[in-house]
Amino acid sequence: MKWPNPHFKMTDLPPVPAMAARISELIDDPTTTLDDLQEAIMLDQALSGRTLKIANSAFYNVRRTISTISEAISMMGLNTLRIITLAAFTRDAFKKFGTIEQSMWEHSLGVSVAAGILAGETPLLKKEEAFIAGLLHDVGKVIMDNTGPEKIVVLLQRVHEERRTFASLDLEIFGYTHSEMGFYLAEHWGFPPHLCTVIRDHHSTGFLADSHPDLYQKALCQTVALSDALCARLGIGYREAMPDLDLHEEQWREALRIDKSKYADLIDIFKETYLQEKISFLDF
């Protein structure tokens, strides 16, 4: 893919946070023990708290309280821990955190919760990966907000006034899309290839085609796209509900073979779960 902005160098992308890099190195080292990982994570109080929050979240539906980092790691698995560590620092990549950034974060959280729930209807998918893919699908907006905060204000105002999607306006206002920028950041930070693809293509209707060769990647992208459309319609991360945005919600639902009645039930579950998660992740 061609680098989207000639005025923005690849070297301008934020480096992988030192703690995230350290955790990744430990995960890749075959001699690393759970105690080693726990010790490293506990050096960062915020990361420790975030790891335990996710382990005890409604997403995992654990019947007992997970009280130690080693328990959390054992339950989530190393690959999930790696990406959660990066996800935890992604919000910190915002140079400021105000109303706009809070809305972006709430939208990402909503999409992650919805994706985790919807993934339960697709045996091919791993709920953890769907959750993380939803959490990070709009990571490119972090870069856009940091490099052009005044443009973000204009963009969001036009989304509200013109009833258009973010994706339909970002190329016009920034000269590149948040999906493109997110893809480059994801590659730069060493995200798994299938996650990079979802970040790049979650607005692409090409994943509606039955002929796509990678069934797992297709299902994951469809799930994130449907979750994104649902959250937009409900107004999660927006000023208000946006039912008139054309995000192909029905097409994504049909592509995932979820019937209308079941989908309605899942939406009810999502609304309740999202409220629980939003409260839980207030200081994530």
C-alpha positions in Angstrom: 0.0 0.0 0.0 1.3 3.4 -0.9 2.3 5.7 2.1 -0.8 7.9 2.4 0.7 11.3 3.3 3.8 12.7 1.7 4.0 15.4 4.5 4.0 12.7 7.2 7.1 10.5 7.4 7.1 6.9 8.5 9.5 8.0 11.2 6.9 10.3 12.6 4.9 7.2 13.8 5.1 6.8 17.6 7.6 4.1 18.6 6.3 1.0 20.4 6.1 2.0 24.1 9.1 0.7 26.1 7.0 -1.4 28.5 5.0 -2.9 25.6 8.3 -3.8 23.8 9.6 -5.4 27.0 6.5 -7.5 27.5 6.7 -8.6 23.8 10.4 -9.6 24.2 9.5 -11.7 27.3 6.7 -13.4 25.4 9.0 -14.3 22.6 11.7 -15.7 24.9 11.0 -19.4 25.5 12.7 -19.3 28.9 10.2 -16.7 30.2 8.1 -17.9 33.1 4.7 -16.5 34.3 6.6 -15.0 37.3 8.8 -13.1 34.9 5.8 -11.7 33.1 4.0 -10.9 36.3 7.1 -9.1 37.7 7.5 -7.0 34.5 3.8 -6.0 34.3 3.7 -5.1 38.0 6.4 -2.5 37.4 3.7 -0.5 35.7 0.8 0.2 38.0 -1.5 1.4 35.3 -0.8 -1.7 33.1 -1.3 -4.0 36.0 -4.7 -2.5 36.7 -5.7 -2.6 33.1 -4.7 -6.3 32.8 -6.8 -7.2 35.8 -9.7 -5.1 34.5 -9.8 -7.0 31.3 -9.4 -10.4 33.0 -12.3 -9.6 35.3 -14.5 -7.9 32.6 -17.9 -9.2 31.6 -16.2 -10.3 28.3 -14.5 -13.3 30.0 -17.5 -13.9 32.3 -15.3 -15.4 35.0 -17.2 -16.7 38.1 -14.5 -15.8 40.5 -12.3 -12.7 40.9 -9.0 -12.8 39.1 -6.7 -11.2 41.7 -3.2 -11.8 40.4 -1.4 -11.0 37.1 -0.3 -14.6 36.7 -3.9 -15.8 36.9 -4.9 -13.2 34.3 -2.1 -14.2 31.9 -3.0 -17.9 32.3 -6.6 -17.2 31.4 -6.0 -14.8 28.5 -3.0 -16.4 26.9 0.3 -14.8 25.7 -0.9 -13.6 22.3 -3.8 -11.8 23.9 -1.6 -10.3 26.6 0.8 -8.9 23.9 -1.9 -7.1 22.1 -3.7 -6.0 25.2 -0.5 -4.4 26.4 -0.3 -2.5 23.1 -4.0 -1.6 23.3 -3.5 -0.2 26.8 -0.8 2.1 25.6 -2.8 3.1 22.5 -5.1 5.4 24.4 -2.0 6.9 26.1 -0.8 7.8 22.6 -3.3 10.7 22.5 -1.3 13.8 23.3 -4.4 15.2 25.0 -7.5 13.5 26.3 -10.7 15.5 26.1 -14.3 15.1 24.9 -13.3 14.1 21.4 -10.8 11.6 22.5 -13.2 10.2 25.0 -15.8 9.7 22.3 -13.3 7.9 20.1 -12.3 5.7 23.0 -16.0 4.9 23.8 -16.6 3.9 20.2 -13.6 1.6 20.1 -14.7 0.0 23.4 -18.2 -0.4 22.1 -17.0 -2.0 18.9 -14.7 -4.4 20.9 -17.6 -5.5 23.2 -19.9 -6.0 20.2 -17.3 -7.9 18.2 -16.6 -10.2 21.2 -20.3 -11.0 21.5 -20.9 -11.5 17.8 -17.8 -13.7 17.5 -19.6 -16.2 19.8 -22.0 -16.8 16.9 -19.1 -17.7 14.5 -17.3 -21.0 15.6 -14.4 -20.0 13.3 -13.5 -17.0 15.4 -11.7 -16.5 18.7 -13.6 -14.1 21.0 -10.4 -12.7 22.4 -9.1 -11.7 18.9 -12.4 -10.2 17.9 -12.5 -8.2 21.1 -8.9 -6.9 20.5 -9.6 -6.2 16.8 -12.6 -4.1 17.7 -10.6 -2.2 20.3 -7.9 -1.3 17.8 -9.9 -1.0 14.6 -9.7 2.8 14.6 -6.2 3.2 15.9 -5.4 5.4 12.9 -7.6 8.1 14.4 -5.0 8.5 17.2 -2.4 9.7 14.7 -4.9 12.0 13.0 -6.0 13.5 16.3 -2.4 14.1 17.3 -1.2 15.6 14.0 -4.4 17.5 13.0 -6.6 18.2 16.0 -8.2 21.2 14.3 -9.1 19.0 11.3 -10.6 16.3 13.6 -13.0 19.0 15.1 -14.1 20.0 11.6 -14.5 16.4 10.5 -16.6 15.4 13.5 -18.8 18.5 13.0 -19.4 17.5 9.4 -20.2 13.9 10.4 -22.9 15.3 12.7 -24.3 18.0 10.4 -24.1 16.2 7.1 -24.9 12.7 8.5 -21.9 11.2 6.8 -19.4 8.6 8.0 -16.0 9.4 9.3 -14.6 7.2 6.6 -16.3 9.2 3.9 -14.8 12.4 5.1 -11.3 11.7 6.3 -9.7 11.4 2.9 -11.3 14.7 1.9 -10.1 16.5 5.0 -6.8 14.8 5.8 -5.7 13.5 2.3 -5.6 9.9 3.7 -7.9 7.6 5.6 -7.8 6.5 9.2 -7.8 2.9 8.0 -4.6 3.5 6.0 -2.9 5.3 8.8 -4.0 2.6 11.3 -2.6 -0.1 9.1 0.8 1.6 9.0 0.8 2.1 12.8 -0.2 -1.5 13.3 2.6 -2.8 11.1 5.0 -0.4 12.7 4.1 -1.8 16.2 4.3 -5.4 15.0 0.6 -6.3 15.2 -0.3 -9.8 13.7 -1.0 -9.7 10.0 -4.7 -10.5 10.3 -5.2 -7.7 12.7 -3.4 -5.2 10.4 -5.7 -6.3 7.6 -8.8 -5.7 9.7 -7.6 -2.3 10.7 -7.0 -1.5 7.0 -10.1 -3.1 5.6 -12.9 -2.8 8.1 -14.8 -0.4 5.9 -14.2 -2.4 2.7 -17.3 -4.1 1.3 -14.9 -6.5 -0.5 -15.2 -8.7 2.6 -18.9 -9.3 1.7 -17.8 -11.5 -1.2 -18.0 -15.3 -0.6 -14.9 -15.8 -2.7 -12.4 -14.3 -0.2 -9.8 -17.0 0.3 -9.0 -16.4 3.9 -12.1 -17.5 5.8 -10.8 -16.5 9.3 -9.7 -13.1 8.1 -13.0 -12.5 6.3 -15.1 -13.5 9.3 -13.1 -11.3 11.6 -13.3 -8.3 9.3 -17.1 -8.8 8.8 -17.6 -9.0 12.6 -15.7 -5.8 13.2 -17.5 -4.1 10.4 -20.9 -5.2 11.7 -19.9 -4.1 15.2 -18.8 -0.7 13.9 -22.1 -0.2 12.1 -24.1 -1.2 15.1 -22.3 1.2 17.4 -22.7 4.1 14.9 -26.5 3.4 14.6 -26.8 3.4 18.4 -24.6 6.6 18.7 -21.8 5.0 20.7 -18.9 7.4 20.2 -21.1 9.9 18.4 -23.1 12.9 19.6 -26.3 11.0 19.0 -27.7 7.9 17.4 -26.9 7.8 13.7 -29.4 5.4 12.1 -29.1 7.1 8.7 -25.4 6.4 8.2 -25.0 3.8 5.5 -22.5 1.3 7.0 -24.1 -1.8 5.4 -25.3 -3.2 8.7 -27.8 -5.6 7.2 -25.4 -6.8 4.6 -22.7 -7.6 7.3 -25.3 -9.4 9.4 -26.4 -11.5 6.5 -22.8 -12.2 5.5 -22.2 -13.6 9.0 -25.5 -15.6 8.7 -27.0 -14.2 11.9 -30.8 -14.1 11.6 -32.8 -11.0 12.5 -34.3 -12.5 15.7 -30.9 -13.7 17.0 -29.3 -10.4 16.1 -32.0 -8.5 18.1 -31.2 -10.7 21.1 -27.5 -10.0 20.7 -28.1 -6.3 20.6 -29.9 -6.4 23.9 -27.0 -8.4 25.4 -24.5 -5.9 23.9 -26.3 -2.9 25.4 -26.2 -4.3 28.9 -22.6 -5.6 28.5 -21.4 -2.3 27.1 -22.7 -0.3 30.0 -20.9 -2.7 32.4 -17.7 -2.4 30.5 -17.9 1.3 30.1 -18.1 1.7 33.9 -15.3 -0.9 34.4 -13.0 0.8 31.9 -13.6 4.5 33.0 -9.9 4.8 33.9 -8.5 2.3 31.4 
